[in-house]
Amino acid sequence: MRVHRALMCAVLLTSLANVTATAGTLTVEVRNVRIAKGQVRIDVCPQKQFLSDACPWHGSAPAQVGTTSVTVTDIPAGRYAVQAYLDENNNSKVDQALFGIPKEGIGFSNNVRIGLSAPKFRDAAFDFDGTSATLHVKLRYFLGHAGPEQ
């Protein structure tokens, strides 16, 4: 009986050890990058952290005119939104002009249009299955040159 119990415990522990949360890779193809200066930065955000600096997953890559790919790893399955920006001066924030108008290019998943108010999570949200996915985000500019896709 003891051998049987010990064997059952070993099988159970082995099974539990093999159960892991799925975490995958998200690649974001950021389009309409207007200058090869600075970094293209992205944040992958659950609803509670959307439009804040508290998003748990981040990535960046040197800016390339046109399209810059940014990859973020170890993202568990869930519902998220991506916020992206071209950090032209490498200060790790979106620079703003009068009334909070962004000086640098910004964009969101689902290419949500940016109007007089911030985009809503439900409009930018997508489901990530925890394996791998590629999204396309187009940067939009409010000041200066509009970028190669205008």
C-alpha positions as a printed NumPy array, in Angstrom:
array([[  0.   ,   0.   ,   0.   ],
       [  2.824,   2.419,   0.847],
       [  4.552,   1.694,  -2.45 ],
       [  1.265,   2.344,  -4.271],
       [  0.808,   5.701,  -2.474],
       [  4.392,   6.733,  -3.106],
       [  4.024,   5.855,  -6.778],
       [  0.778,   7.843,  -7.037],
       [  2.394,  10.857,  -5.356],
       [  5.347,  10.684,  -7.737],
       [  3.029,  10.55 , -10.758],
       [  0.974,  13.47 ,  -9.414],
       [  4.04 ,  15.615,  -8.709],
       [  5.478,  14.867, -12.144],
       [  2.182,  15.841, -13.756],
       [  2.025,  19.096, -11.809],
       [  5.608,  19.945, -12.722],
       [  4.783,  19.56 , -16.417],
       [  1.836,  21.98 , -16.21 ],
       [  3.152,  25.436, -17.008],
       [  1.477,  28.622, -18.057],
       [  1.788,  29.252, -21.759],
       [  3.852,  32.33 , -22.543],
       [  4.643,  33.346, -26.075],
       [  6.189,  35.891, -28.378],
       [  4.509,  38.936, -29.866],
       [  6.125,  40.689, -32.823],
       [  4.841,  44.139, -33.687],
       [  5.604,  45.517, -37.143],
       [  5.516,  49.284, -36.559],
       [  4.882,  51.095, -39.845],
       [  5.251,  54.72 , -40.931],
       [  8.453,  55.358, -38.966],
       [  9.561,  58.769, -40.261],
       [ 13.226,  58.864, -39.212],
       [ 16.042,  56.426, -38.437],
       [ 16.795,  58.113, -35.132],
       [ 15.991,  56.911, -31.633],
       [ 13.971,  53.839, -30.705],
       [ 10.583,  52.453, -31.617],
       [  9.044,  51.439, -28.288],
       [  5.989,  49.31 , -27.597],
       [  4.048,  48.379, -24.496],
       [  1.751,  45.36 , -24.254],
       [ -0.992,  46.195, -21.79 ],
       [ -3.91 ,  44.476, -20.101],
       [ -6.948,  46.704, -19.699],
       [ -6.06 ,  48.086, -16.253],
       [ -2.658,  49.364, -17.408],
       [ -3.653,  50.612, -20.888],
       [ -2.512,  54.204, -21.585],
       [ -0.195,  54.198, -18.589],
       [  3.487,  53.654, -17.919],
       [  2.654,  50.529, -15.896],
       [  2.23 ,  48.035, -18.736],
       [  4.001,  44.809, -17.765],
       [  5.609,  43.952, -21.139],
       [  7.841,  46.261, -23.165],
       [ 10.069,  46.103, -26.181],
       [ 12.132,  48.419, -28.333],
       [ 14.283,  48.401, -31.441],
       [ 16.403,  51.004, -33.233],
       [ 14.171,  53.079, -35.501],
       [ 14.336,  52.303, -39.238],
       [ 12.538,  54.459, -41.793],
       [  9.4  ,  52.691, -42.973],
       [  8.861,  49.616, -40.81 ],
       [ 10.601,  48.61 , -37.578],
       [  9.989,  45.202, -35.963],
       [  9.8  ,  44.991, -32.185],
       [  9.544,  41.625, -30.405],
       [  8.391,  40.989, -26.853],
       [  8.696,  37.543, -25.226],
       [  7.159,  35.725, -22.264],
       [  3.645,  37.109, -22.702],
       [  0.957,  34.817, -21.279],
       [ -2.317,  34.207, -23.069],
       [ -4.806,  37.012, -22.499],
       [ -6.535,  40.092, -23.867],
       [ -4.193,  43.024, -24.483],
       [ -3.697,  46.274, -26.371],
       [ -0.421,  47.562, -27.795],
       [  0.671,  51.166, -27.562],
       [  3.644,  52.172, -29.714],
       [  5.676,  55.314, -30.234],
       [  8.781,  56.611, -31.974],
       [ 11.092,  57.873, -29.251],
       [ 13.162,  60.14 , -31.49 ],
       [ 15.298,  61.564, -28.679],
       [ 15.658,  58.357, -26.605],
       [ 14.169,  59.79 , -23.419],
       [ 11.779,  56.829, -22.921],
       [  8.621,  58.938, -23.053],
       [  6.291,  60.508, -25.6  ],
       [  7.227,  64.17 , -25.803],
       [  4.239,  66.502, -25.813],
       [  3.539,  70.009, -27.049],
       [  0.916,  72.435, -25.82 ],
       [ -2.321,  70.779, -24.639],
       [ -0.627,  67.366, -24.562],
       [ -0.362,  66.955, -28.331],
       [  2.281,  64.275, -29.053],
       [  5.422,  65.569, -30.776],
       [  6.46 ,  62.034, -31.738],
       [  4.607,  59.368, -33.696],
       [  2.172,  57.194, -31.746],
       [  0.001,  54.215, -32.658],
       [ -2.159,  51.462, -31.209],
       [ -3.114,  47.896, -32.014],
       [ -5.974,  47.52 , -34.495],
       [ -4.695,  50.86 , -35.854],
       [ -7.23 ,  52.682, -33.737],
       [ -7.66 ,  56.234, -34.979],
       [ -6.655,  58.941, -32.569],
       [ -9.042,  61.852, -32.287],
       [ -9.715,  64.465, -29.662],
       [ -9.655,  61.848, -26.929],
       [ -7.505,  58.855, -26.081],
       [ -8.425,  55.532, -27.7  ],
       [-10.503,  53.059, -25.719],
       [ -9.101,  49.679, -24.687],
       [-11.992,  47.808, -26.319],
       [-11.096,  49.361, -29.693],
       [ -7.402,  48.445, -29.48 ],
       [ -7.803,  45.063, -27.744],
       [ -6.834,  41.725, -29.25 ],
       [ -6.73 ,  38.17 , -27.916],
       [ -3.291,  36.581, -27.592],
       [ -3.217,  32.783, -27.381],
       [  0.132,  32.591, -25.577],
       [  2.06 ,  31.11 , -28.521],
       [  3.2  ,  33.626, -31.135],
       [  1.572,  36.36 , -33.16 ],
       [  2.439,  39.323, -35.356],
       [  0.576,  42.63 , -35.26 ],
       [  0.859,  45.676, -37.508],
       [  0.666,  49.172, -36.013],
       [  0.822,  52.397, -38.015],
       [  2.337,  55.446, -36.346],
       [  0.485,  58.733, -36.714],
       [  2.008,  62.179, -36.327],
       [  0.322,  65.357, -35.154],
       [  3.298,  67.702, -35.602],
       [  6.049,  67.833, -38.215],
       [  6.618,  65.445, -41.104],
       [  3.895,  62.8  , -41.383],
       [  6.104,  59.839, -42.242],
       [  6.634,  57.811, -45.431],
       [  3.021,  56.555, -45.617],
       [  1.539,  60.012, -44.966]])
